[in-house]
Every structure is written in C-alpha cells, then in structure tokens.
Amino acid sequence: MLTNHPKIDRLSGLLQRFVLRAQTLHTGPLRALASYGHQGQGGCLHLLLRGSVVLRHGEHGALQPITEPSLLYFPRAQPHWLEPQGPVPAELISVAVDLGSCDDNPLLRALPAVLLHPLAQLPQLAPALDLMSAESAAARCGHGAVLDRVAEALVIQLLRFAIEQRLVDSGLLCGLSDPRLVRVLAAVHAAPDQPWTLPRMASLAHMSRARFAEHFARVMGEPPGDYLTGWRMGLARTLLAQGMPLKRVASEVGYASGSAFTRAFSRRTGCSPTQWIHHRAARSTEASTANPALAPFSLYSSLAPEHSA
C-alpha cells in the first residue's frame, strides 16, 4: 500500500542542497539521429509529443521503439540515441537537467537509469506537460526561459511520482515512501549539522534502536550511520566545490572542527578536502583544454539536432 505524508516534505531538504537547473536543448521536429549524454555531468529529459522514435541507451543497448507520446528521463549522464521513425514527423522537446553530481546527490543514485512512461499514464503531470507543449508550439518571446522553468517543475513532479509509485525496491526512494523512515530522512536532509545518533533517529521513527537499525538497512540498503556519513560527505563536496571555507563546511555538515571533518572526509574519499579541491580543479582544467567550447549543460554530440527558431 502506498502511503502519502502530506505533513512531511520529502523532497525540499534535498532540493535545497542541490540546485536544480534545466536548459532547453531542442524543440520541434527531430529530423535525424540525435546523440545525447556523451559530455557534461547532467541528465536529460525528453518529451515525445507526436510521431515515433527509436531509443538506444548504452553503447550496446537494444533498440526500443517508442510509438506514442512519452516522457523519457535520464537522471544521470548516459549515452543514448533517438532516431525518428515512420511517416509522421517526430515532435520532441529535449532539456538538459542538472541535479548535481551523482556521487554527491543520493536522489540521483536512487533513481533508475531511465524513466520511460507514456504521457497518458502521467495525468498528475498533465498541467506542466501541456504548458511545455504549448510554449514549444507557440515559440513566443522568452519561451526558452519558460520551458526551462517548467521543465524544472516537471522534474520535481516526476520525483514525486517515482516516490509515490516506488519505482525501485530499495534505497532512498523506498525510504522516502516508508511511513517511519520518511520522518528521519526528511529531518536528516534538512539539518545535516545536527548531532544525529542512532537513538535520536530511532526515537524520531518511533522504533527501538535495534528494530530501527534493521528496518533502515533493509529498506535503504545500508546502515543508518553509513547513509548519514554519505549524505554529509556528498553535501560537503558540493559546498567545497562552491568555494565555501573548510571550517564552515565542517560546521554545515555536523562536525565540531575542521580536523574532525578532514579525518572523516579522508576516510570516506581517500584524500583530504584540500587534495580533493586540487584534483577537481585539475580535472576541470583538463576538460576545458580538451574542449574549450564545452558548456556546462552540453549533452549533444556532433549528431545533435538543431534548435528550432
């Protein structure tokens, strides 16, 4: 049985920590084979409004015909191809979606590799889908900005759908739909700086410590302490990448001192925060040197379709 928790916001604590950004890549007819996900760090959302396409994802993935209006969401950067098929032109909206690094954002790790659903099966998303379709067709001034913002709202609605429908058997999406664990997860996500102990988390879930630890590990696929540390370290990497001073990062993620945070960070990642910052800067420099024209949202290869006017 699916359980809704109207008084517990299951997503805001996560979304406030990882900025959701969308950028429209293409609207209009898909005229040729299009290749996505080979560059950049973000995911990709496609809306097939009419016509048919063939999808292949992964270097050796099987071909999958899509013959009705559908939504495709690749949460993580993953090579995939779309090719129009049939006599009716394929009308497509493609949007790059950035929800942070997969290593840092537990939502991205929890989602399936691809979500593919006919639009007819997504009535709760109909208002946003209809607005995107209308904006794409009208192409009025500022329609690109409108599409970007509506796409961001659509991704949040899609995350709600994934939680409510329990699209995976374990992990964060299951935890957020669990009536006992959701209280703990929402609190930990909203306040990672708090002194979260096993007794405190168990009390919040209204369970004994032993029962809570067993239930958490079974639903989430890892012990409470491991999830808490992973959440804090992922958030810490995001804050370090934003340029926040180390001592402040330590405080933000629940460590009493910079040295305590550095020890925990090193155990988790295999390097100190300072070394991680230097490695990240070196990787960014190498990527820019290899392709100076690469934009943060660039997902297209040379086979990408052109933007509509």
Rosetta silent file (secondary structure, phi, psi, omega in degrees, C-alpha in Angstrom):
SEQUENCE: MLTNHPKIDRLSGLLQRFVLRAQTLHTGPLRALASYGHQGQGGCLHLLLRGSVVLRHGEHGALQPITEPSLLYFPRAQPHWLEPQGPVPAELISVAVDLGSCDDNPLLRALPAVLLHPLAQLPQLAPALDLMSAESAAARCGHGAVLDRVAEALVIQLLRFAIEQRLVDSGLLCGLSDPRLVRVLAAVHAAPDQPWTLPRMASLAHMSRARFAEHFARVMGEPPGDYLTGWRMGLARTLLAQGMPLKRVASEVGYASGSAFTRAFSRRTGCSPTQWIHHRAARSTEASTANPALAPFSLYSSLAPEHSA
SCORE:     score description
SCORE:     0.000 S_00000001
   1 L     0.000  133.756  178.302    0.000    0.000    0.000 S_00000001
   2 L   -83.893  138.923 -177.103    1.297    3.425   -0.924 S_00000001
   3 L  -122.568  128.561  175.774    1.303    5.960    1.867 S_00000001
   4 L   -96.373  149.627 -179.143    1.269    9.717    1.458 S_00000001
   5 L  -128.713   79.405 -172.032    2.694   12.008    4.123 S_00000001
   6 L   -63.051  -22.827 -177.705    1.122   15.427    3.495 S_00000001
   7 L   -92.978   -4.560  179.603    2.727   16.985    6.591 S_00000001
   8 L  -115.891  119.055  178.374    6.250   15.795    5.772 S_00000001
   9 L   -84.042  108.048 -172.483    8.040   17.403    2.840 S_00000001
  10 L   -80.567  -16.374 -172.028   10.073   14.534    1.450 S_00000001
  11 L  -114.283  -28.032 -171.653   11.980   16.471   -1.203 S_00000001
  12 H   -60.149  -38.747  179.213   12.670   20.054   -0.107 S_00000001
  13 H   -60.300  -31.696  176.639   15.551   19.130    2.201 S_00000001
  14 H   -79.232  -47.099 -174.890   17.289   17.509   -0.757 S_00000001
  15 H   -68.513  -25.655  177.313   16.388   20.076   -3.392 S_00000001
  16 L   -72.159  -21.559 -177.789   17.549   22.963   -1.201 S_00000001
  17 L   -91.601  -27.835 -178.737   21.011   21.417   -1.066 S_00000001
  18 L  -123.412  113.189 -174.945   21.405   20.614   -4.759 S_00000001
  19 L   -68.071  126.586  176.255   20.314   23.316   -7.176 S_00000001
  20 L   -89.688  122.366  178.131   18.019   22.018   -9.899 S_00000001
  21 E  -131.473  140.095  177.005   18.690   23.665  -13.254 S_00000001
  22 E  -128.613  149.077  177.542   17.241   22.921  -16.654 S_00000001
  23 E  -142.959  123.520 -178.805   18.157   24.238  -20.090 S_00000001
  24 E   -67.150  130.552  179.348   16.193   23.613  -23.259 S_00000001
  25 E  -103.262  -34.906 -174.361   18.287   21.954  -25.951 S_00000001
  26 E  -157.076  138.854  168.670   15.781   21.325  -28.709 S_00000001
  27 E  -137.196  140.343  176.910   12.151   21.940  -29.574 S_00000001
  28 E   114.408 -162.980 -176.508   10.378   20.903  -32.754 S_00000001
  29 E   -65.244  139.780  171.982   10.805   18.139  -35.342 S_00000001
  30 L   -94.241  109.887 -169.346   13.551   15.585  -34.828 S_00000001
  31 L   -96.019  -16.804 -175.914   14.944   15.293  -38.352 S_00000001
  32 L  -155.547  174.755  177.404   17.855   12.886  -37.903 S_00000001
  33 L   -54.903  129.563  179.117   19.644   10.623  -35.459 S_00000001
  34 E  -119.510  137.623 -176.398   20.382   12.545  -32.255 S_00000001
  35 E  -118.260  134.065 -174.434   23.033   11.563  -29.728 S_00000001
  36 E  -133.550  161.471  167.705   22.943   12.600  -26.064 S_00000001
  37 L    78.403   11.753 -178.304   24.750   12.097  -22.789 S_00000001
  38 L   -89.561  -15.471 -177.634   28.310   11.781  -24.053 S_00000001
  39 L  -137.214  161.146  177.208   29.543   15.011  -22.441 S_00000001
  40 L    80.314  175.992 -173.711   28.774   17.009  -19.337 S_00000001
  41 L  -113.424   -6.437 -173.612   27.561   15.829  -15.946 S_00000001
  42 L   -90.740  177.288  175.365   23.811   16.324  -16.089 S_00000001
  43 E   -94.078 -168.443 -176.773   20.847   14.216  -17.051 S_00000001
  44 E  -149.262  136.696  178.336   18.404   14.654  -19.894 S_00000001
  45 E  -117.801  130.723  176.980   14.625   14.890  -20.192 S_00000001
  46 E  -123.025  137.960  170.431   12.781   14.226  -23.454 S_00000001
  47 E  -118.077  113.020  173.956    9.126   14.746  -24.253 S_00000001
  48 E   -89.617  110.818 -173.940    7.949   12.987  -27.389 S_00000001
  49 E   -88.922  -32.247  176.912    4.782   14.898  -28.271 S_00000001
  50 E  -161.573  163.543 -177.865    3.872   13.105  -31.508 S_00000001
  51 L    83.333 -167.921 -176.864    5.307   10.676  -34.007 S_00000001
  52 E  -133.941  149.238  174.715    7.636    7.778  -33.259 S_00000001
  53 E  -137.631  164.096  170.575   11.300    7.353  -32.386 S_00000001
  54 E  -112.611  129.556  179.897   13.695    4.506  -31.712 S_00000001
  55 E  -105.320  137.647  166.488   15.690    4.715  -28.486 S_00000001
  56 E  -133.569  127.522  175.878   19.017    3.092  -27.748 S_00000001
  57 E  -127.618  140.211 -170.111   20.792    3.717  -24.465 S_00000001
  58 L    89.602  151.420 -175.984   24.194    2.391  -23.560 S_00000001
  59 L   -60.273  -31.176 -178.143   26.922    1.645  -26.055 S_00000001
  60 L  -124.755   27.986 -178.031   25.476   -1.798  -26.816 S_00000001
  61 L   -71.065  154.103  178.058   21.870   -1.289  -25.778 S_00000001
  62 L   -74.400  155.954  177.168   18.974   -2.837  -27.645 S_00000001
  63 L   -78.380  135.653 -177.093   16.768   -0.705  -29.889 S_00000001
  64 E  -128.872  108.311  178.150   13.465    0.263  -28.283 S_00000001
  65 E   -69.293  139.811  173.648   10.650    1.732  -30.426 S_00000001
  66 E  -122.868  111.248 -168.069    8.575    4.477  -28.796 S_00000001
  67 L  -113.864    6.997  177.573    5.357    4.846  -30.733 S_00000001
  68 L  -139.434  159.867  178.563    3.167    7.061  -28.529 S_00000001
  69 L   -52.173  127.291 -171.314    3.615   10.415  -26.748 S_00000001
  70 E  -147.281  160.607  173.199    6.022    9.664  -23.918 S_00000001
  71 E  -111.504  131.488  174.838    8.338   11.100  -21.289 S_00000001
  72 E  -123.003  127.648  178.596   11.926    9.881  -21.068 S_00000001
  73 E  -130.420  119.092  173.483   14.137   10.962  -18.177 S_00000001
  74 E  -102.643  101.561 -175.811   17.792   10.006  -17.838 S_00000001
  75 L   -62.887  -33.474 -178.026   18.714   11.240  -14.321 S_00000001
  76 L  -114.425  155.373  177.289   22.421   10.705  -14.871 S_00000001
  77 L   -59.630  120.108 -178.058   24.615   11.413  -17.863 S_00000001
  78 L  -149.144  128.425  179.350   24.287    8.305  -20.007 S_00000001
  79 L   -59.109  130.182  174.336   24.918    7.854  -23.733 S_00000001
  80 E  -154.720  158.934 -175.059   21.677    7.407  -25.623 S_00000001
  81 E  -131.340  143.373  173.499   20.338    7.940  -29.107 S_00000001
  82 E  -126.339  133.980  179.087   16.968    8.903  -30.560 S_00000001
  83 E  -133.604  129.642 -179.998   16.083    8.454  -34.223 S_00000001
  84 E   -66.669  146.720  179.827   12.787    9.458  -35.860 S_00000001
  85 E  -138.387  149.118  172.320   10.738    6.680  -37.437 S_00000001
  86 L    88.004  173.653 -174.795    7.622    6.484  -39.579 S_00000001
  87 L   -76.485  -23.652 -178.640    5.718    8.902  -41.831 S_00000001
  88 L   -87.202  125.543  179.405    4.603   11.298  -39.051 S_00000001
  89 L   -56.542  136.589  178.153    7.335   13.791  -38.038 S_00000001
  90 L   -81.908  117.852  177.471    8.573   13.200  -34.500 S_00000001
  91 E   -96.390  124.673 -170.002    7.978   16.323  -32.379 S_00000001
  92 E  -135.659  139.992  166.304   10.421   16.444  -29.496 S_00000001
  93 E  -114.487  124.888  178.560   11.368   18.679  -26.574 S_00000001
  94 E  -120.894  132.797 -175.146   14.792   17.892  -25.115 S_00000001
  95 E  -133.755  130.923  171.735   16.047   19.501  -21.919 S_00000001
  96 E   -79.145  136.568 -176.911   19.358   19.172  -20.086 S_00000001
  97 E  -126.950  123.868  179.518   18.803   18.677  -16.359 S_00000001
  98 E  -113.251  117.582  175.064   21.445   19.317  -13.709 S_00000001
  99 L  -122.449   29.552 -179.303   20.830   17.998  -10.183 S_00000001
 100 L    88.026 -175.327 -178.846   24.438   17.936   -9.083 S_00000001
 101 L   -77.127  141.721  176.635   26.932   15.110   -9.154 S_00000001
 102 L   -60.910  -32.573  179.568   25.692   11.532   -8.962 S_00000001
 103 L   -68.492  -25.142 -173.765   28.376   10.870   -6.334 S_00000001
 104 L  -101.427  -35.029 -174.693   27.000   13.638   -4.129 S_00000001
 105 L   -96.052  112.193 -177.776   23.220   13.632   -4.621 S_00000001
 106 H   -65.984  -22.492  176.587   21.549   10.489   -3.209 S_00000001
 107 H   -62.984  -42.412 -178.878   18.439   11.151   -5.298 S_00000001
 108 H   -65.939  -37.319  178.797   20.399   10.622   -8.498 S_00000001
 109 H   -69.547  -28.683 -175.542   21.874    7.381   -7.211 S_00000001
 110 H   -80.624  -26.389 -175.386   18.429    6.130   -6.168 S_00000001
 111 L   -74.694  150.762  173.915   16.659    6.705   -9.475 S_00000001
 112 L   -61.674  163.837 -179.117   16.567    4.065  -12.226 S_00000001
 113 L   -59.487  -35.704  178.465   18.898    4.534  -15.196 S_00000001
 114 L  -148.989  140.071  170.952   15.944    5.741  -17.278 S_00000001
 115 E  -107.651  121.803 -179.778   12.301    6.553  -16.618 S_00000001
 116 E  -130.210  115.382 -177.499   10.113    5.921  -19.664 S_00000001
 117 E  -140.873  134.435  170.487    6.355    6.451  -19.382 S_00000001
 118 E   -59.866  141.682 -178.724    3.601    7.185  -21.888 S_00000001
 119 H   -60.526  -29.388  179.998    2.146   10.625  -21.213 S_00000001
 120 H   -64.089  -20.224  179.322   -1.297    9.035  -20.902 S_00000001
 121 H   -92.608    5.799 -176.315   -0.052    7.293  -17.725 S_00000001
 122 L  -123.897   56.418 -176.601    1.021   10.584  -16.103 S_00000001
 123 H   -61.911  -29.897 -179.324   -2.219   12.523  -15.501 S_00000001
 124 H   -69.713  -17.274  178.350   -0.759   14.252  -12.439 S_00000001
 125 H   -98.006    1.562 -172.235    1.907   15.815  -14.675 S_00000001
 126 H   -57.231  -44.135 -179.285   -0.585   16.940  -17.331 S_00000001
 127 H   -58.170  -45.236  179.743   -0.630   20.705  -16.495 S_00000001
 128 H   -67.954  -40.086  178.858    3.160   21.025  -16.783 S_00000001
 129 H   -63.557  -42.544  179.577    3.257   18.813  -19.882 S_00000001
 130 H   -64.607  -39.264  179.804    0.507   20.833  -21.556 S_00000001
 131 H   -67.229  -40.733  177.853    2.295   24.107  -20.779 S_00000001
 132 H   -63.986  -41.668  178.885    5.567   22.832  -22.209 S_00000001
 133 H   -63.121  -43.540 -179.042    3.821   21.643  -25.358 S_00000001
 134 H   -65.777  -42.684  179.953    2.019   24.973  -25.781 S_00000001
 135 H   -65.913  -38.579  179.061    5.169   27.030  -25.232 S_00000001
 136 H   -64.872  -40.890 -177.634    7.120   24.887  -27.655 S_00000001
 137 H   -71.442  -39.191 -175.471    4.459   25.227  -30.351 S_00000001
 138 H   -76.995  -35.140 -179.978    3.933   28.977  -29.961 S_00000001
 139 L    51.871   44.876  178.161    7.638   29.891  -29.730 S_00000001
 140 L   -78.574  169.880 -178.127    6.795   33.298  -28.303 S_00000001
 141 L   -59.081  135.067 -179.483    9.419   35.669  -26.922 S_00000001
 142 L    79.547    8.139 -174.661   11.007   34.223  -23.817 S_00000001
 143 H   -66.226  -27.997  177.800    9.631   30.765  -24.470 S_00000001
 144 H   -63.221  -43.210  178.568   13.028   29.184  -23.839 S_00000001
 145 H   -65.108  -39.539  178.243   13.138   30.602  -20.307 S_00000001
 146 H   -63.599  -44.629  179.040    9.562   29.457  -19.699 S_00000001
 147 H   -60.309  -40.536  179.695   10.403   25.963  -20.930 S_00000001
 148 H   -61.136  -47.293 -177.410   13.431   25.815  -18.628 S_00000001
 149 H   -67.737  -40.876  179.729   11.421   26.776  -15.539 S_00000001
 150 H   -67.077  -36.662  177.912    8.512   24.471  -16.369 S_00000001
 151 H   -62.414  -38.626  177.000   10.963   21.627  -17.007 S_00000001
 152 H   -62.232  -44.342  176.870   12.401   22.145  -13.516 S_00000001
 153 H   -63.273  -37.516 -179.641    8.897   21.917  -12.028 S_00000001
 154 H   -64.843  -39.206  178.803    8.241   18.834  -14.154 S_00000001
 155 H   -63.338  -41.458  177.677   11.337   17.088  -12.813 S_00000001
 156 H   -62.694  -42.722  177.666   10.169   17.706   -9.232 S_00000001
 157 H   -64.002  -34.642  178.227    6.745   16.308  -10.103 S_00000001
 158 H   -68.549  -36.561  175.597    8.453   13.314  -11.684 S_00000001
 159 H   -64.050  -41.163  175.068   10.436   12.737   -8.490 S_00000001
 160 H   -57.881  -45.524 -179.913    7.171   12.783   -6.546 S_00000001
 161 H   -59.651  -43.771 -178.988    5.779   10.227   -8.968 S_00000001
 162 H   -63.258  -38.042  178.638    8.834    7.984   -8.542 S_00000001
 163 H   -69.324  -47.939 -175.943    8.486    8.087   -4.745 S_00000001
 164 H   -65.130  -34.090 -178.381    4.738    7.500   -4.706 S_00000001
 165 L   -91.181   -1.782 -179.578    4.936    4.623   -7.168 S_00000001
 166 L    46.375   65.165 -174.181    8.001    3.058   -5.509 S_00000001
 167 L   -72.057  -11.754  174.777    9.737    2.554   -8.827 S_00000001
 168 L  -127.987  162.702 -173.357   12.668    0.774   -7.154 S_00000001
 169 L   -89.200  -17.273  179.712   12.767   -1.955   -4.499 S_00000001
 170 L  -155.020  169.505  179.171   15.283   -0.389   -2.120 S_00000001
 171 L   102.252 -168.065 -171.655   17.220    2.793   -1.498 S_00000001
 172 H   -60.381  -40.483 -179.051   16.274    6.397   -0.912 S_00000001
 173 H   -61.246  -38.749  176.192   13.068    6.358   -2.973 S_00000001
 174 H   -67.733  -41.488  179.956   11.770    3.476   -0.853 S_00000001
 175 H   -61.841  -38.599 -179.405   12.869    5.201    2.321 S_00000001
 176 H   -72.064  -16.437  176.275   11.019    8.380    1.386 S_00000001
 177 H  -100.138   -0.726  179.339    7.824    6.371    0.881 S_00000001
 178 L   -86.849  126.655 -174.161    8.193    4.492    4.167 S_00000001
 179 L   -64.633  -19.954  178.476    5.918    5.992    6.885 S_00000001
 180 L   -95.699  -43.611 -176.536    8.556    5.504    9.610 S_00000001
 181 H   -74.253  -28.070 -176.323   11.777    6.269    7.786 S_00000001
 182 H   -60.408  -33.850  178.442   10.493    9.344    5.956 S_00000001
 183 H   -62.894  -42.396 -179.265   10.423   11.296    9.233 S_00000001
 184 H   -69.446  -48.190 -176.784   14.087   10.515    9.843 S_00000001
 185 H   -62.791  -43.533  179.540   15.253   11.103    6.279 S_00000001
 186 H   -61.665  -39.981 -179.864   13.435   14.421    5.940 S_00000001
 187 H   -69.012  -43.166  179.915   14.963   15.627    9.208 S_00000001
 188 H   -65.358  -40.607  179.097   18.490   14.463    8.346 S_00000001
 189 H   -66.291  -38.023 -177.581   18.297   16.043    4.894 S_00000001
 190 H   -75.439  -29.143 -174.470   17.015   19.337    6.303 S_00000001
 191 L  -138.898   69.776 -179.548   19.548   19.548    9.145 S_00000001
 192 L   -67.414  -14.330 -179.044   22.761   17.586    8.448 S_00000001
 193 L   -80.779   -9.653 -178.195   24.560   19.741   11.016 S_00000001
 194 L   -76.015  155.337 -179.687   22.587   18.265   13.914 S_00000001
 195 L   -78.132   80.941 -176.345   24.101   15.566   16.187 S_00000001
 196 L   -79.990  113.534  175.672   22.299   12.605   14.665 S_00000001
 197 L  -111.100  163.569  178.202   22.749    9.482   16.788 S_00000001
 198 H   -59.117  -45.464  177.548   21.107    6.107   16.377 S_00000001
 199 H   -59.513  -39.376 -179.027   18.894    6.625   19.472 S_00000001
 200 H   -66.856  -42.576  178.592   17.751   10.019   18.207 S_00000001
 201 H   -66.189  -41.806  179.300   16.883    8.684   14.758 S_00000001
 202 H   -62.711  -40.244  178.750   15.128    5.650   16.214 S_00000001
 203 H   -63.192  -39.767  179.468   13.086    7.881   18.510 S_00000001
 204 H   -65.285  -31.042  178.445   12.016   10.025   15.587 S_00000001
 205 L   -86.586   -2.617 -178.112   10.841    6.889   13.783 S_00000001
 206 L    59.163   45.886 -179.877    9.022    5.691   16.949 S_00000001
 207 L  -136.534  158.976  171.653   11.018    2.445   16.922 S_00000001
 208 L   -68.923  160.709 -178.700   13.513    0.701   19.163 S_00000001
 209 H   -60.607  -46.012 -177.896   17.155    1.151   18.215 S_00000001
 210 H   -64.853  -44.403 -178.725   17.591   -2.455   17.125 S_00000001
 211 H   -67.676  -39.043  178.810   14.380   -2.542   15.125 S_00000001
 212 H   -63.600  -46.880 -178.483   15.093    0.815   13.533 S_00000001
 213 H   -60.270  -41.941 -179.997   18.630   -0.182   12.515 S_00000001
 214 H   -67.263  -44.795 -177.792   17.377   -3.425   10.970 S_00000001
 215 H   -66.408  -41.812  179.423   14.451   -1.763    9.186 S_00000001
 216 H   -60.808  -48.245 -177.813   16.591    1.107    7.876 S_00000001
 217 H   -64.089  -36.866 -178.959   19.235   -1.247    6.479 S_00000001
 218 H   -69.984  -41.358 -177.919   16.627   -3.459    4.830 S_00000001
 219 H   -78.216  -43.456 -172.723   14.745   -0.599    3.157 S_00000001
 220 H   -89.425  -19.051 -179.498   17.675    1.677    2.337 S_00000001
 221 L    84.547    8.073  177.576   20.286   -0.964    1.548 S_00000001
 222 L  -160.758  156.481 -179.782   22.817    0.408    4.056 S_00000001
 223 L   -65.905  158.850 -179.427   23.031    1.097    7.814 S_00000001
 224 H   -57.231  -42.124 -178.708   21.830    4.468    9.181 S_00000001
 225 H   -64.095  -38.904  178.813   25.346    5.611   10.047 S_00000001
 226 H   -66.109  -41.763  179.094   26.667    4.880    6.566 S_00000001
 227 H   -64.651  -43.395 -179.831   23.815    6.771    4.920 S_00000001
 228 H   -59.975  -45.748  179.385   24.296    9.742    7.253 S_00000001
 229 H   -63.848  -42.683  178.506   28.019    9.897    6.524 S_00000001
 230 H   -61.918  -40.923  178.136   27.435    9.569    2.781 S_00000001
 231 H   -63.241  -45.752 -179.077   24.848   12.364    2.858 S_00000001
 232 H   -65.010  -42.325 -178.107   27.143   14.646    4.812 S_00000001
 233 H   -69.642  -37.446  176.168   30.180   13.945    2.600 S_00000001
 234 H   -62.796  -42.974  177.099   28.203   14.442   -0.600 S_00000001
 235 H   -65.463  -39.525  179.303   26.927   17.759    0.698 S_00000001
 236 H   -61.211  -42.747  178.540   30.439   18.693    1.826 S_00000001
 237 H   -62.471  -38.712  177.932   31.842   18.101   -1.668 S_00000001
 238 H   -62.909  -44.164 -179.151   29.114   20.307   -3.116 S_00000001
 239 H   -68.710  -39.749  176.547   29.909   23.096   -0.651 S_00000001
 240 H   -62.354  -39.807  179.449   33.661   22.788   -1.209 S_00000001
 241 H   -65.790  -25.882  178.114   33.093   22.996   -4.975 S_00000001
 242 L   -82.436   -4.720  177.571   31.159   26.224   -4.370 S_00000001
 243 L    93.336   10.921  179.842   34.206   27.705   -2.614 S_00000001
 244 L   -68.865  137.238  178.617   32.962   27.566    0.984 S_00000001
 245 L   -59.918  148.677 -173.349   35.804   27.645    3.551 S_00000001
 246 H   -58.811  -44.341 -178.030   36.666   24.280    5.079 S_00000001
 247 H   -62.445  -38.283  178.479   35.792   25.232    8.665 S_00000001
 248 H   -69.774  -38.707  176.328   32.368   26.437    7.616 S_00000001
 249 H   -59.180  -44.814  179.584   31.792   23.274    5.575 S_00000001
 250 H   -56.165  -44.648  179.596   32.670   21.214    8.645 S_00000001
 251 H   -66.318  -39.724 -177.584   30.075   23.083   10.684 S_00000001
 252 H   -64.255  -29.636 -176.056   27.427   22.827    7.970 S_00000001
 253 L  -108.983   17.411  166.893   27.690   19.034    7.845 S_00000001
 254 L    92.780   23.186  178.227   27.814   18.358   11.570 S_00000001
 255 L  -112.477  139.512 -172.733   31.485   18.255   12.574 S_00000001
 256 L   -73.059  -21.371 -177.904   32.783   20.141   15.593 S_00000001
 257 L  -149.275  161.923  177.031   36.105   21.063   13.984 S_00000001
 258 H   -64.228  -34.344 -179.288   37.875   21.221   10.675 S_00000001
 259 H   -69.428  -39.576  177.294   40.259   18.463   11.738 S_00000001
 260 H   -63.933  -41.348  177.992   37.412   16.084   12.652 S_00000001
 261 H   -64.269  -43.883 -179.049   35.781   16.772    9.310 S_00000001
 262 H   -59.995  -41.133  178.959   39.078   16.258    7.449 S_00000001
 263 H   -63.898  -44.806  179.853   39.575   12.854    9.084 S_00000001
 264 H   -66.062  -40.834  179.534   36.032   11.753    8.194 S_00000001
 265 H   -63.013  -43.192 -178.387   36.348   13.111    4.657 S_00000001
 266 H   -65.948  -39.604  178.002   39.676   11.326    4.131 S_00000001
 267 H   -63.663  -37.183 -175.665   38.281    8.015    5.369 S_00000001
 268 H   -78.692  -40.607 -170.888   35.324    8.307    3.017 S_00000001
 269 H  -106.792  -16.000 -178.975   37.021    9.616   -0.126 S_00000001
 270 L    87.140    3.777  176.615   40.652    8.530    0.234 S_00000001
 271 L  -151.703  161.777  179.474   42.006   12.086    0.151 S_00000001
 272 L   -75.503  163.288  176.558   41.824   15.248    2.233 S_00000001
 273 H   -56.394  -40.927 -179.980   39.385   18.070    1.364 S_00000001
 274 H   -63.782  -43.815  177.407   42.292   20.208    0.120 S_00000001
 275 H   -63.059  -39.719  179.735   43.572   17.407   -2.105 S_00000001
 276 H   -62.342  -41.733  178.740   40.040   16.814   -3.411 S_00000001
 277 H   -61.790  -44.319  179.894   39.699   20.506   -4.336 S_00000001
 278 H   -64.658  -42.295  178.964   43.033   20.416   -6.201 S_00000001
 279 H   -63.439  -41.313 -179.961   42.097   17.198   -8.029 S_00000001
 280 H   -64.009  -42.582  179.222   38.739   18.668   -9.020 S_00000001
 281 H   -63.623  -39.127  179.542   40.377   21.854  -10.327 S_00000001
 282 H   -65.710  -41.239  178.487   42.878   19.803  -12.343 S_00000001
 283 H   -64.168  -39.127  178.822   40.086   17.717  -13.893 S_00000001
 284 H   -65.051  -40.019  178.786   38.177   20.858  -14.823 S_00000001
 285 H   -64.934  -42.263  179.328   41.278   22.354  -16.439 S_00000001
 286 H   -63.183  -41.439  179.608   41.918   19.169  -18.421 S_00000001
 287 H   -65.151  -40.746  179.904   38.310   19.087  -19.630 S_00000001
 288 H   -67.483  -37.618  178.871   38.428   22.736  -20.681 S_00000001
 289 H   -66.999  -39.506 -179.328   41.722   22.229  -22.513 S_00000001
 290 H   -68.161  -34.915 -178.688   40.372   19.182  -24.336 S_00000001
 291 L  -147.910   82.908 -175.767   37.210   21.009  -25.405 S_00000001
 292 L   -63.576  -18.248 -179.103   37.261   24.757  -24.643 S_00000001
 293 L   -89.319   -1.031 -175.910   33.821   25.208  -26.220 S_00000001
 294 L   -68.892  121.868  178.113   32.177   22.698  -23.890 S_00000001
 295 L   -89.790  158.585 -179.230   29.330   24.333  -21.982 S_00000001
 296 L   -57.039  -32.325 -177.254   28.192   23.089  -18.542 S_00000001
 297 L   -96.786    3.344 -171.549   24.969   21.766  -19.996 S_00000001
 298 L   -64.841  113.646  177.937   26.417   20.402  -23.244 S_00000001
 299 L  -114.514  -16.181 -175.216   24.957   16.939  -23.798 S_00000001
 300 L   -79.628  145.308  165.886   24.880   16.822  -27.562 S_00000001
 301 L   -95.172 -170.083 -177.772   27.474   15.212  -29.775 S_00000001
 302 L   -67.342  -11.013  179.516   28.014   16.276  -33.360 S_00000001
 303 L   -92.237    6.750 -174.874   24.875   14.355  -34.368 S_00000001
 304 L   -66.396  146.921  174.989   22.570   16.545  -32.271 S_00000001
 305 L   -72.224  157.433  178.841   19.522   18.114  -33.929 S_00000001
 306 L   -76.881  154.971  172.591   19.399   21.855  -34.340 S_00000001
 307 L   -68.534  149.844  172.852   17.358   24.087  -32.095 S_00000001
 308 L   -76.640  158.929 -179.684   14.134   25.326  -33.561 S_00000001
 309 L   -73.973    0.000    0.000   13.893   29.003  -34.361 S_00000001
